[in-house]
Amino acid sequence: MTSTPVNPPRARSLSWAPLVAQTALVAVIATLAYGAWTNVTAHMRAQGVPTGFGFWNQTAGFDINLSLIDYSSLATYGRAFWVGLLNTAMVGALGILFATPLGFLVGVARLSPNWLLSRLAFAYVELMRNTPLLLQLLFWYNAVLKALPGPKQSYALGDWLFLNNRGLYLPKPIADAGASPFAAAFVAAIAVSFVLWLRARAKRDATGANTAPPAPSVILIAALPLLAAFIFGPPFTLDFAKLSGFNLRGGLQLYPEFAALVFGLVVYTAGFIAEIVRAGVLATPKGQNEAAAALGLSRGLSLRLVVVPQAMRLIIPPLASQWLNIVKNSSLAVFIGFPDLVQIFAGTVLNQTQAAMQVMAITMGVYLAISLLLSGALNAFNARYALKER
């Protein structure tokens, strides 16, 4: 029997054509970009428009009615940028915090066997998803909040709450001597509760035994800060709003622009999150519901312990897109006068400095960075979650 000779594999020949083509494309793009930049900067210099970032440390000269950090008209444009960025981050965080649970509740309500509840949830979703967000923001700002009575005719709840067309006034907490010990005790209670939870989960995974109820952790979180307050004194005092002349003074004022923006973003985005949750739950195999019912679990426990944890792998990716939309849609605040990054930096600062290219590049870079960081974190979480569930 003769053996057939086996030809050795041929060495793969290198083709330089794709590399040359890609290098040529990059060179063309770089040349066009350099030519555009040179042309634009030449025209900007000819018209007296600044081409650098020297305006960053110049005095802004304008006030901002809502700022999370110290700011005055004598501050710089750079300081104004940070005020706008923090305001945008605050609105985005609050929008995500409130829209997510509301969307989950509405999405589950759409699947409820109660006809009235499911129809109400359906009507809410259709209304939110089929009307423009800008129209909704203008509605909440102009038709609802600005239509409230003036400060003297405020809707009041004792001395605690005042609601009028200038905003919502709440008691403002002011830090006292016991603030630091109170905060330290609260953080310590959270840390100990987290360790107890990890130990209980490890025991459950190892033995299958049911974990202890969360009552000890709740008691610890409540008792330890109270003990610190009893020993070191109250952590804060409350400053109440009072009517002075034609306006209220003191307290914590939530401006109508802020309330309209956050409320509008929350109710609008919750409609989209509800559909994402509904689709994720319906995509879970029916056998999971049947198995949970066979074990004697109620519909609520079946959803919470069996269906929703499995549906999360389908819910998280589109949910991340809606969280990004909250941050990006917050730029519509400019239409109702809320001082976010776009209104302060891409509006007032741009008009005063005329540095259009620099201001717009910074603003676009900020939104791009926020979107990439948020999407990267959620993608990493989703990948770890999906890997764990395999």
C-alpha positions as a Markdown table, in Angstrom:
| # | Residue | x | y | z |
|---|---|---|---|---|
| 1 | Met | 0.0 | 0.0 | 0.0 |
| 2 | Thr | 1.5 | 3.2 | -1.2 |
| 3 | Ser | 1.1 | 6.3 | 0.9 |
| 4 | Thr | 0.0 | 9.5 | -0.7 |
| 5 | Pro | 2.6 | 12.2 | -0.1 |
| 6 | Val | 1.2 | 15.1 | 1.9 |
| 7 | Asn | 2.2 | 18.5 | 0.6 |
| 8 | Pro | 3.4 | 20.9 | 3.2 |
| 9 | Pro | 1.1 | 23.9 | 3.8 |
| 10 | Arg | 2.1 | 26.9 | 1.7 |
| 11 | Ala | 3.3 | 29.9 | 3.5 |
| 12 | Arg | 0.5 | 32.6 | 3.5 |
| 13 | Ser | 1.5 | 35.3 | 1.1 |
| 14 | Leu | 1.3 | 38.8 | 2.5 |
| 15 | Ser | -0.9 | 41.3 | 0.6 |
| 16 | Trp | 0.2 | 44.9 | 1.0 |
| 17 | Ala | -2.8 | 46.3 | -0.9 |
| 18 | Pro | -5.3 | 46.5 | 2.1 |
| 19 | Leu | -2.6 | 48.1 | 4.3 |
| 20 | Val | -1.7 | 50.7 | 1.6 |
| 21 | Ala | -5.3 | 51.5 | 1.0 |
| 22 | Gln | -6.1 | 52.0 | 4.7 |
| 23 | Thr | -2.9 | 54.2 | 5.1 |
| 24 | Ala | -3.9 | 56.3 | 2.1 |
| 25 | Leu | -7.5 | 56.7 | 3.5 |
| 26 | Val | -6.1 | 57.8 | 6.9 |
| 27 | Ala | -3.7 | 60.2 | 5.2 |
| 28 | Val | -6.6 | 61.8 | 3.2 |
| 29 | Ile | -8.8 | 62.2 | 6.2 |
| 30 | Ala | -5.9 | 63.8 | 8.2 |
| 31 | Thr | -5.1 | 66.1 | 5.3 |
| 32 | Leu | -8.8 | 67.2 | 5.0 |
| 33 | Ala | -9.1 | 67.7 | 8.8 |
| 34 | Tyr | -5.9 | 69.8 | 8.9 |
| 35 | Gly | -7.0 | 71.9 | 5.9 |
| 36 | Ala | -10.4 | 72.5 | 7.5 |
| 37 | Trp | -8.9 | 73.5 | 10.9 |
| 38 | Thr | -6.4 | 75.8 | 9.2 |
| 39 | Asn | -9.1 | 77.5 | 7.1 |
| 40 | Val | -11.5 | 77.9 | 10.1 |
| 41 | Thr | -8.8 | 79.3 | 12.4 |
| 42 | Ala | -7.7 | 81.7 | 9.8 |
| 43 | His | -11.2 | 83.1 | 9.3 |
| 44 | Met | -11.7 | 83.2 | 13.1 |
| 45 | Arg | -8.5 | 85.3 | 13.5 |
| 46 | Ala | -9.6 | 87.6 | 10.7 |
| 47 | Gln | -12.9 | 88.3 | 12.4 |
| 48 | Gly | -11.3 | 88.7 | 15.9 |
| 49 | Val | -12.8 | 85.5 | 17.2 |
| 50 | Pro | -10.6 | 83.8 | 19.9 |
| 51 | Thr | -9.0 | 80.5 | 18.8 |
| 52 | Gly | -7.6 | 79.4 | 22.1 |
| 53 | Phe | -9.0 | 78.7 | 25.6 |
| 54 | Gly | -7.8 | 81.8 | 27.3 |
| 55 | Phe | -11.4 | 82.7 | 28.1 |
| 56 | Trp | -11.6 | 79.9 | 30.6 |
| 57 | Asn | -10.1 | 82.0 | 33.4 |
| 58 | Gln | -11.9 | 85.3 | 32.5 |
| 59 | Thr | -14.6 | 86.7 | 34.7 |
| 60 | Ala | -18.0 | 85.4 | 33.7 |
| 61 | Gly | -20.1 | 88.4 | 34.9 |
| 62 | Phe | -23.4 | 86.7 | 35.1 |
| 63 | Asp | -25.4 | 85.0 | 37.9 |
| 64 | Ile | -26.8 | 81.5 | 38.0 |
| 65 | Asn | -29.8 | 80.9 | 40.2 |
| 66 | Leu | -29.1 | 77.2 | 41.0 |
| 67 | Ser | -25.6 | 76.1 | 41.8 |
| 68 | Leu | -24.3 | 73.1 | 43.8 |
| 69 | Ile | -21.0 | 74.8 | 44.4 |
| 70 | Asp | -20.1 | 78.4 | 45.4 |
| 71 | Tyr | -20.5 | 80.7 | 42.4 |
| 72 | Ser | -21.0 | 84.4 | 41.9 |
| 73 | Ser | -20.9 | 86.8 | 38.9 |
| 74 | Leu | -17.2 | 87.4 | 39.8 |
| 75 | Ala | -16.3 | 83.7 | 39.1 |
| 76 | Thr | -14.7 | 82.6 | 35.9 |
| 77 | Tyr | -16.1 | 80.9 | 32.8 |
| 78 | Gly | -14.4 | 77.7 | 34.0 |
| 79 | Arg | -16.3 | 77.9 | 37.2 |
| 80 | Ala | -19.6 | 78.4 | 35.3 |
| 81 | Phe | -18.8 | 75.3 | 33.3 |
| 82 | Trp | -18.5 | 73.2 | 36.4 |
| 83 | Val | -21.8 | 74.6 | 37.7 |
| 84 | Gly | -23.5 | 73.6 | 34.5 |
| 85 | Leu | -21.9 | 70.2 | 34.5 |
| 86 | Leu | -22.9 | 69.4 | 38.1 |
| 87 | Asn | -26.5 | 70.6 | 37.4 |
| 88 | Thr | -26.7 | 68.3 | 34.4 |
| 89 | Ala | -25.3 | 65.4 | 36.4 |
| 90 | Met | -27.8 | 66.1 | 39.2 |
| 91 | Val | -30.7 | 66.1 | 36.8 |
| 92 | Gly | -29.5 | 62.9 | 35.1 |
| 93 | Ala | -29.0 | 61.1 | 38.4 |
| 94 | Leu | -32.4 | 62.0 | 39.8 |
| 95 | Gly | -34.0 | 61.1 | 36.5 |
| 96 | Ile | -32.4 | 57.7 | 36.5 |
| 97 | Leu | -33.2 | 57.2 | 40.2 |
| 98 | Phe | -36.9 | 57.9 | 39.8 |
| 99 | Ala | -37.7 | 56.8 | 36.2 |
| 100 | Thr | -36.3 | 53.2 | 36.7 |
| 101 | Pro | -38.6 | 52.1 | 39.5 |
| 102 | Leu | -41.6 | 53.9 | 38.0 |
| 103 | Gly | -41.0 | 52.2 | 34.7 |
| 104 | Phe | -40.7 | 48.8 | 36.3 |
| 105 | Leu | -44.0 | 49.4 | 38.2 |
| 106 | Val | -45.8 | 50.4 | 35.0 |
| 107 | Gly | -44.3 | 47.6 | 33.0 |
| 108 | Val | -45.4 | 45.0 | 35.6 |
| 109 | Ala | -48.8 | 46.7 | 35.8 |
| 110 | Arg | -49.3 | 46.2 | 32.0 |
| 111 | Leu | -49.1 | 42.5 | 32.6 |
| 112 | Ser | -51.5 | 42.5 | 35.5 |
| 113 | Pro | -54.6 | 40.3 | 35.3 |
| 114 | Asn | -56.6 | 43.3 | 36.7 |
| 115 | Trp | -58.2 | 44.8 | 33.6 |
| 116 | Leu | -58.5 | 48.4 | 34.9 |
| 117 | Leu | -54.9 | 48.5 | 36.1 |
| 118 | Ser | -53.5 | 47.1 | 32.9 |
| 119 | Arg | -55.6 | 49.5 | 30.8 |
| 120 | Leu | -54.4 | 52.5 | 32.8 |
| 121 | Ala | -50.8 | 51.4 | 32.4 |
| 122 | Phe | -51.4 | 50.9 | 28.7 |
| 123 | Ala | -52.8 | 54.4 | 28.4 |
| 124 | Tyr | -49.9 | 55.9 | 30.3 |
| 125 | Val | -47.3 | 54.2 | 28.1 |
| 126 | Glu | -49.0 | 55.2 | 24.9 |
| 127 | Leu | -49.4 | 58.9 | 26.0 |
| 128 | Met | -45.8 | 59.2 | 27.1 |
| 129 | Arg | -44.3 | 57.5 | 24.1 |
| 130 | Asn | -46.3 | 59.3 | 21.5 |
| 131 | Thr | -46.0 | 62.9 | 22.6 |
| 132 | Pro | -42.7 | 64.8 | 22.2 |
| 133 | Leu | -40.6 | 65.3 | 25.3 |
| 134 | Leu | -40.2 | 69.0 | 24.6 |
| 135 | Leu | -44.0 | 69.5 | 24.5 |
| 136 | Gln | -44.3 | 67.6 | 27.8 |
| 137 | Leu | -41.7 | 69.8 | 29.5 |
| 138 | Leu | -43.4 | 73.0 | 28.3 |
| 139 | Phe | -46.7 | 71.6 | 29.5 |
| 140 | Trp | -45.4 | 70.9 | 33.0 |
| 141 | Tyr | -43.6 | 74.2 | 33.2 |
| 142 | Asn | -46.1 | 76.6 | 31.7 |
| 143 | Ala | -49.5 | 75.0 | 32.1 |
| 144 | Val | -48.9 | 73.4 | 35.6 |
| 145 | Leu | -46.2 | 75.0 | 37.6 |
| 146 | Lys | -46.3 | 78.6 | 36.3 |
| 147 | Ala | -50.1 | 78.6 | 36.7 |
| 148 | Leu | -49.8 | 78.2 | 40.5 |
| 149 | Pro | -50.6 | 81.2 | 42.8 |
| 150 | Gly | -48.0 | 83.7 | 44.0 |
| 151 | Pro | -46.0 | 83.5 | 47.2 |
| 152 | Lys | -48.7 | 85.2 | 49.4 |
| 153 | Gln | -51.3 | 82.7 | 48.2 |
| 154 | Ser | -49.0 | 79.6 | 48.5 |
| 155 | Tyr | -50.4 | 76.2 | 49.1 |
| 156 | Ala | -48.9 | 75.5 | 52.6 |
| 157 | Leu | -48.6 | 72.4 | 54.8 |
| 158 | Gly | -48.0 | 74.1 | 58.1 |
| 159 | Asp | -44.5 | 75.7 | 58.2 |
| 160 | Trp | -43.0 | 72.7 | 56.4 |
| 161 | Leu | -44.0 | 73.1 | 52.8 |
| 162 | Phe | -44.9 | 75.9 | 50.5 |
| 163 | Leu | -45.9 | 75.6 | 46.9 |
| 164 | Asn | -46.3 | 78.5 | 44.5 |
| 165 | Asn | -45.3 | 79.7 | 41.1 |
| 166 | Arg | -41.7 | 80.4 | 42.3 |
| 167 | Gly | -41.1 | 76.8 | 43.3 |
| 168 | Leu | -41.5 | 74.3 | 46.2 |
| 169 | Tyr | -40.0 | 75.4 | 49.5 |
| 170 | Leu | -38.9 | 72.7 | 52.0 |
| 171 | Pro | -37.1 | 72.9 | 55.3 |
| 172 | Lys | -33.3 | 73.2 | 54.7 |
| 173 | Pro | -31.1 | 71.1 | 56.8 |
| 174 | Ile | -28.0 | 72.9 | 58.2 |
| 175 | Ala | -25.1 | 70.9 | 59.5 |
| 176 | Asp | -24.6 | 71.0 | 63.3 |
| 177 | Ala | -21.9 | 69.7 | 65.7 |
| 178 | Gly | -23.1 | 66.1 | 65.5 |
| 179 | Ala | -23.1 | 65.9 | 61.7 |
| 180 | Ser | -19.7 | 64.2 | 61.3 |
| 181 | Pro | -20.3 | 61.5 | 64.0 |
| 182 | Phe | -23.8 | 60.9 | 62.6 |
| 183 | Ala | -22.5 | 60.4 | 59.1 |
| 184 | Ala | -19.7 | 58.2 | 60.3 |
| 185 | Ala | -22.1 | 56.0 | 62.3 |
| 186 | Phe | -24.4 | 55.7 | 59.3 |
| 187 | Val | -21.6 | 54.7 | 57.0 |
| 188 | Ala | -20.4 | 52.1 | 59.5 |
| 189 | Ala | -23.9 | 50.7 | 59.9 |
| 190 | Ile | -24.2 | 50.3 | 56.1 |
| 191 | Ala | -20.8 | 48.6 | 55.9 |
| 192 | Val | -21.6 | 46.1 | 58.7 |
| 193 | Ser | -25.0 | 45.4 | 57.1 |
| 194 | Phe | -23.3 | 44.7 | 53.8 |
| 195 | Val | -20.9 | 42.3 | 55.5 |
| 196 | Leu | -23.8 | 40.5 | 57.2 |
| 197 | Trp | -25.6 | 40.3 | 53.8 |
| 198 | Leu | -22.5 | 38.8 | 52.1 |
| 199 | Arg | -22.2 | 36.2 | 54.9 |
| 200 | Ala | -25.9 | 35.3 | 54.6 |
| 201 | Arg | -25.6 | 34.9 | 50.9 |
| 202 | Ala | -22.5 | 32.7 | 51.1 |
| 203 | Lys | -24.3 | 30.5 | 53.7 |
| 204 | Arg | -27.3 | 30.2 | 51.4 |
| 205 | Asp | -25.2 | 29.3 | 48.4 |
| 206 | Ala | -23.3 | 26.7 | 50.4 |
| 207 | Thr | -26.1 | 25.0 | 52.3 |
| 208 | Gly | -29.3 | 26.1 | 50.5 |
| 209 | Ala | -30.7 | 27.4 | 53.8 |
| 210 | Asn | -33.0 | 30.4 | 53.7 |
| 211 | Thr | -31.3 | 33.7 | 54.7 |
| 212 | Ala | -32.2 | 35.6 | 57.8 |
| 213 | Pro | -34.8 | 38.4 | 57.4 |
| 214 | Pro | -33.3 | 41.9 | 56.9 |
| 215 | Ala | -34.7 | 43.2 | 60.3 |
| 216 | Pro | -31.3 | 43.2 | 62.1 |
| 217 | Ser | -29.7 | 45.3 | 59.3 |
| 218 | Val | -32.6 | 47.7 | 59.3 |
| 219 | Ile | -32.4 | 48.1 | 63.1 |
| 220 | Leu | -28.6 | 48.5 | 63.0 |
| 221 | Ile | -28.9 | 51.2 | 60.3 |
| 222 | Ala | -31.5 | 53.1 | 62.3 |
| 223 | Ala | -30.0 | 52.6 | 65.8 |
| 224 | Leu | -26.3 | 53.4 | 65.3 |
| 225 | Pro | -26.9 | 56.9 | 63.8 |
| 226 | Leu | -29.5 | 57.6 | 66.5 |
| 227 | Leu | -27.0 | 56.6 | 69.2 |
| 228 | Ala | -24.4 | 58.9 | 67.7 |
| 229 | Ala | -26.9 | 61.8 | 67.7 |
| 230 | Phe | -27.8 | 61.1 | 71.3 |
| 231 | Ile | -24.1 | 61.2 | 72.4 |
| 232 | Phe | -22.8 | 64.0 | 70.2 |
| 233 | Gly | -25.9 | 66.1 | 69.7 |
| 234 | Pro | -28.3 | 66.5 | 66.7 |
| 235 | Pro | -26.6 | 66.3 | 63.3 |
| 236 | Phe | -28.5 | 69.2 | 61.8 |
| 237 | Thr | -31.1 | 71.9 | 62.4 |
| 238 | Leu | -33.9 | 72.9 | 60.0 |
| 239 | Asp | -34.2 | 76.3 | 58.4 |
| 240 | Phe | -37.9 | 77.0 | 57.6 |
| 241 | Ala | -39.1 | 79.2 | 54.8 |
| 242 | Lys | -41.0 | 82.3 | 56.0 |
| 243 | Leu | -43.0 | 85.0 | 54.1 |
| 244 | Ser | -41.1 | 88.2 | 54.0 |
| 245 | Gly | -42.7 | 91.0 | 51.9 |
| 246 | Phe | -43.7 | 89.6 | 48.6 |
| 247 | Asn | -41.6 | 86.5 | 48.7 |
| 248 | Leu | -40.6 | 83.6 | 50.9 |
| 249 | Arg | -37.2 | 83.7 | 52.5 |
| 250 | Gly | -35.1 | 80.8 | 53.9 |
| 251 | Gly | -35.6 | 77.1 | 53.5 |
| 252 | Leu | -34.7 | 75.0 | 50.5 |
| 253 | Gln | -36.2 | 76.3 | 47.2 |
| 254 | Leu | -36.8 | 73.9 | 44.3 |
| 255 | Tyr | -37.3 | 76.1 | 41.3 |
| 256 | Pro | -40.1 | 75.4 | 38.8 |
| 257 | Glu | -37.6 | 74.9 | 36.0 |
| 258 | Phe | -35.9 | 72.2 | 38.0 |
| 259 | Ala | -39.1 | 70.5 | 39.0 |
| 260 | Ala | -40.5 | 70.6 | 35.5 |
| 261 | Leu | -37.4 | 69.2 | 33.9 |
| 262 | Val | -36.9 | 66.3 | 36.4 |
| 263 | Phe | -40.6 | 65.4 | 36.5 |
| 264 | Gly | -40.9 | 65.6 | 32.7 |
| 265 | Leu | -37.8 | 63.4 | 32.1 |
| 266 | Val | -39.0 | 60.8 | 34.7 |
| 267 | Val | -42.6 | 60.3 | 33.4 |
| 268 | Tyr | -41.5 | 60.4 | 29.8 |
| 269 | Thr | -38.6 | 57.9 | 30.1 |
| 270 | Ala | -40.7 | 55.6 | 32.4 |
| 271 | Gly | -43.0 | 54.9 | 29.5 |
| 272 | Phe | -40.2 | 53.5 | 27.5 |
| 273 | Ile | -38.7 | 51.6 | 30.4 |
| 274 | Ala | -42.1 | 50.1 | 31.0 |
| 275 | Glu | -42.2 | 48.6 | 27.5 |
| 276 | Ile | -38.7 | 47.3 | 28.0 |
| 277 | Val | -39.7 | 45.5 | 31.2 |
| 278 | Arg | -42.8 | 44.1 | 29.7 |
| 279 | Ala | -40.9 | 42.7 | 26.7 |
| 280 | Gly | -38.3 | 41.2 | 29.0 |
| 281 | Val | -40.9 | 39.5 | 31.2 |
| 282 | Leu | -42.8 | 38.2 | 28.2 |
| 283 | Ala | -39.6 | 36.8 | 26.7 |
| 284 | Thr | -39.1 | 34.6 | 29.7 |
| 285 | Pro | -40.2 | 31.0 | 29.0 |
| 286 | Lys | -43.8 | 30.3 | 30.2 |
| 287 | Gly | -42.5 | 27.2 | 31.9 |
| 288 | Gln | -40.8 | 29.3 | 34.5 |
| 289 | Asn | -44.2 | 30.8 | 35.6 |
| 290 | Glu | -45.7 | 27.3 | 35.6 |
| 291 | Ala | -42.9 | 25.9 | 37.7 |
| 292 | Ala | -43.2 | 28.7 | 40.2 |
| 293 | Ala | -46.9 | 28.2 | 40.4 |
| 294 | Ala | -46.4 | 24.5 | 40.9 |
| 295 | Leu | -44.1 | 25.3 | 43.9 |
| 296 | Gly | -46.9 | 27.3 | 45.4 |
| 297 | Leu | -45.4 | 30.8 | 44.8 |
| 298 | Ser | -47.9 | 33.6 | 44.4 |
| 299 | Arg | -47.8 | 35.7 | 41.2 |
| 300 | Gly | -45.9 | 38.5 | 43.0 |
| 301 | Leu | -43.3 | 36.1 | 44.4 |
| 302 | Ser | -43.0 | 34.4 | 41.0 |
| 303 | Leu | -42.3 | 37.7 | 39.3 |
| 304 | Arg | -39.8 | 38.9 | 42.0 |
| 305 | Leu | -37.9 | 35.6 | 42.5 |
| 306 | Val | -38.1 | 33.7 | 39.3 |
| 307 | Val | -39.2 | 35.7 | 36.2 |
| 308 | Val | -37.7 | 39.2 | 36.7 |
| 309 | Pro | -34.2 | 37.9 | 37.6 |
| 310 | Gln | -34.1 | 36.0 | 34.4 |
| 311 | Ala | -35.6 | 38.8 | 32.4 |
| 312 | Met | -32.9 | 41.2 | 33.6 |
| 313 | Arg | -30.4 | 39.8 | 31.0 |
| 314 | Leu | -32.8 | 41.1 | 28.3 |
| 315 | Ile | -33.8 | 44.3 | 30.1 |
| 316 | Ile | -30.4 | 45.7 | 31.0 |
| 317 | Pro | -29.0 | 46.5 | 27.5 |
| 318 | Pro | -32.0 | 48.6 | 26.3 |
| 319 | Leu | -32.4 | 50.0 | 29.8 |
| 320 | Ala | -28.9 | 51.4 | 29.5 |
| 321 | Ser | -29.9 | 53.2 | 26.4 |
| 322 | Gln | -32.8 | 54.9 | 28.2 |
| 323 | Trp | -30.5 | 56.0 | 31.0 |
| 324 | Leu | -28.2 | 57.6 | 28.4 |
| 325 | Asn | -31.3 | 59.2 | 26.9 |
| 326 | Ile | -32.1 | 60.8 | 30.2 |
| 327 | Val | -28.7 | 62.5 | 30.4 |
| 328 | Lys | -28.8 | 63.6 | 26.7 |
| 329 | Asn | -32.5 | 64.7 | 26.8 |
| 330 | Ser | -31.7 | 66.9 | 29.9 |
| 331 | Ser | -30.2 | 69.4 | 27.3 |
| 332 | Leu | -33.8 | 70.4 | 26.5 |
| 333 | Ala | -33.6 | 72.3 | 29.8 |
| 334 | Val | -32.6 | 75.3 | 27.8 |
| 335 | Phe | -36.2 | 75.7 | 26.6 |
| 336 | Ile | -37.6 | 76.2 | 30.1 |
| 337 | Gly | -34.6 | 78.2 | 31.5 |
| 338 | Phe | -33.0 | 75.6 | 33.7 |
| 339 | Pro | -29.2 | 76.3 | 34.1 |
| 340 | Asp | -27.7 | 73.1 | 32.8 |
| 341 | Leu | -24.5 | 72.6 | 30.8 |
| 342 | Val | -26.0 | 73.6 | 27.5 |
| 343 | Gln | -27.9 | 76.7 | 28.8 |
| 344 | Ile | -24.8 | 78.0 | 30.7 |
| 345 | Phe | -21.9 | 77.0 | 28.7 |
| 346 | Ala | -23.2 | 76.5 | 25.1 |
| 347 | Gly | -25.5 | 79.4 | 25.6 |
| 348 | Thr | -24.4 | 82.3 | 27.8 |
| 349 | Val | -20.7 | 81.6 | 27.7 |
| 350 | Leu | -20.7 | 81.1 | 23.9 |
| 351 | Asn | -22.6 | 84.4 | 23.4 |
| 352 | Gln | -20.2 | 86.4 | 25.6 |
| 353 | Thr | -16.9 | 84.9 | 24.4 |
| 354 | Gln | -17.8 | 84.1 | 20.7 |
| 355 | Ala | -15.5 | 81.0 | 21.1 |
| 356 | Ala | -18.0 | 78.8 | 19.3 |
| 357 | Met | -15.6 | 76.0 | 18.3 |
| 358 | Gln | -14.0 | 75.7 | 21.7 |
| 359 | Val | -17.3 | 75.8 | 23.6 |
| 360 | Met | -19.1 | 73.4 | 21.3 |
| 361 | Ala | -16.2 | 71.0 | 21.3 |
| 362 | Ile | -16.0 | 71.0 | 25.1 |
| 363 | Thr | -19.8 | 70.5 | 25.4 |
| 364 | Met | -19.9 | 67.7 | 22.9 |
| 365 | Gly | -16.9 | 66.1 | 24.5 |
| 366 | Val | -18.6 | 66.1 | 27.9 |
| 367 | Tyr | -21.8 | 64.4 | 26.7 |
| 368 | Leu | -19.7 | 61.9 | 24.7 |
| 369 | Ala | -17.6 | 61.1 | 27.8 |
| 370 | Ile | -20.6 | 60.7 | 30.1 |
| 371 | Ser | -22.3 | 58.4 | 27.5 |
| 372 | Leu | -19.2 | 56.3 | 27.0 |
| 373 | Leu | -18.5 | 56.0 | 30.8 |
| 374 | Leu | -22.1 | 55.1 | 31.6 |
| 375 | Ser | -22.5 | 52.6 | 28.7 |
| 376 | Gly | -19.1 | 51.1 | 29.6 |
| 377 | Ala | -20.1 | 50.5 | 33.2 |
| 378 | Leu | -23.5 | 49.0 | 32.3 |
| 379 | Asn | -21.9 | 46.8 | 29.6 |
| 380 | Ala | -19.4 | 45.5 | 32.1 |
| 381 | Phe | -22.2 | 44.8 | 34.6 |
| 382 | Asn | -24.3 | 43.1 | 32.0 |
| 383 | Ala | -21.4 | 40.9 | 30.8 |
| 384 | Arg | -20.7 | 39.8 | 34.4 |
| 385 | Tyr | -24.4 | 39.2 | 35.1 |
| 386 | Ala | -24.8 | 37.2 | 31.9 |
| 387 | Leu | -21.7 | 35.1 | 32.6 |
| 388 | Lys | -22.8 | 34.3 | 36.1 |
| 389 | Glu | -26.2 | 33.1 | 34.9 |
| 390 | Arg | -24.9 | 30.7 | 32.3 |
